[in-house]
Amino acid sequence: MGIFSRISDIVNSNLNALCDSAEDPEKMIRLIIQEMEDTLVEVRSASARVIADQKTSARRRDRVAAEVVNWEEKAKLAVSKGRDDLAKAALQERRAVEESLRIIEEELTSSGEHIAQLNEEIGQLQQKLDDAKAKQKAILLRSKAASSRIQVKKQVQRNELDNAFAKFERFERKVDNLEGELQAMDLGRDTASSLAAEIDALGEDDWLDDELLRIKDAMADTETPTDGSSSAQSS
């Protein structure tokens, strides 16, 4: 998260520069700690919302999973009544519901990873907040000493700063070139995907026939009398 990086930079590396430009370093440090506390509250609230959404998705997953079973039973009922057309339609509905179930499962996995990430970031921020409070006096002393040194070095480091920005811009250009090459590699793949989807669609009717045959075979097995029952009837 961007705000975590910003606060971490302020506390760990940029505090000296911040206090150099501040009229009251002590006040600035109090503001930093307040900002970290406010951020911690915000992230905890965001975590609560994500957890609530995950619980809602879990209930929706259970309902959709029940629908999958329901459509399977409907297909069997249609077969038992000699309505193969209705059985095929039920199987198509089951497949659509299974796709919805797959999407919900992916959402749950993603939300679980998000919650784990938030939990880790909350722990990190809480630790930094505790450290900042514990070291507040020492940081103030460091900021005053750094302010004196920065005044001396400011002019000397100006040229080094310009060089650093120039290097950064060159690196950024290299990244742009790499991203351009990556996007170029993906050009034309949509056409291949569409062709593959069209070919896959040719087997859709075969899939329905296979599913219908599977259900009929399963129902026939359950209706076949056992050897013991046959012997009992013949005697």
Secondary structure by P-SEA (a helix, b strand, c coil): caaaaaaaaaaccaaaaaaaacccaaaaaaaaaaaaaaaaaaaaaaaaaaaaaaaaaaaaaaaaaaaaaaaaaaaaaaaaaccaaaaaaaaaaaaaaaaaaaaaaaaaaaaaaaaaaaaaaaaaaaaaaaaaaaaaaaaaaaaaaaaaaaaaacccaaaaaaaaaaaaaaaaaaaaaaaaaaaaaacaaaaaaaaaaaaaacaaaaaaaaaaaaaaaaaaaaacccaaaaaaaac
